């Protein structure tokens, strides 16, 4: 049985969409300020790490 090839950005792109959606929800739901700041910081770090992973050069096997 042939092995299915996946798009190299598949998982990273999905994670990026989820992180952006979470940030939007954080700002729409009334939460305490400290929680919004903490979750937003975590979300921005997650987005930065995902973009860095998506743009990283990988050795060709």
C-alpha positions as CSV (number, residue, x, y, z in Angstrom):
1,X,0.0,0.0,0.0
2,X,1.4,3.4,-1.0
3,X,2.2,5.7,1.8
4,X,0.4,9.1,1.6
5,X,2.6,12.1,1.4
6,X,1.6,15.1,3.6
7,X,2.1,18.7,2.8
8,X,5.2,19.9,4.8
9,X,3.3,22.9,6.2
10,X,0.2,20.9,7.1
11,X,0.6,20.6,10.8
12,X,2.3,23.9,11.3
13,X,-0.3,25.8,9.3
14,X,-3.1,24.1,11.3
15,X,-1.4,25.1,14.6
16,X,-1.0,28.7,13.4
17,X,-4.7,28.9,12.6
18,X,-5.6,27.5,16.0
19,X,-3.3,30.0,17.8
20,X,-4.8,32.9,15.9
21,X,-8.3,31.7,16.7
22,X,-7.5,31.4,20.4
23,X,-6.1,34.9,20.4
24,X,-9.3,36.2,18.8
25,X,-11.5,34.4,21.4
26,X,-9.3,35.7,24.2
27,X,-10.1,39.3,23.2
28,X,-13.8,38.6,22.7
29,X,-14.5,36.9,26.0
30,X,-14.5,39.2,29.1
31,X,-11.6,37.9,31.2
32,X,-9.4,39.5,33.9
33,X,-6.7,41.7,32.5
34,X,-3.8,39.6,33.9
35,X,-5.3,36.5,32.2
36,X,-5.7,38.3,28.9
37,X,-2.1,39.5,29.0
38,X,-0.7,36.0,30.0
39,X,-2.7,34.1,27.4
40,X,-1.9,36.7,24.7
41,X,1.8,36.5,25.4
42,X,1.7,32.7,25.2
43,X,-0.3,32.9,22.0
44,X,2.2,35.3,20.4
45,X,5.1,33.0,21.4
46,X,3.3,30.0,19.9
47,X,2.7,31.9,16.7
48,X,6.3,33.0,16.5
49,X,7.6,29.5,17.1
50,X,5.2,28.1,14.5
51,X,6.3,30.6,11.9
52,X,9.9,29.9,12.7
53,X,9.3,26.2,12.3
54,X,7.4,26.8,9.0
55,X,10.3,28.8,7.5
56,X,13.2,26.7,8.8
57,X,15.4,25.1,6.3
58,X,15.4,21.4,6.5
59,X,18.1,19.1,5.1
60,X,17.0,17.1,2.1
61,X,16.9,13.4,2.8
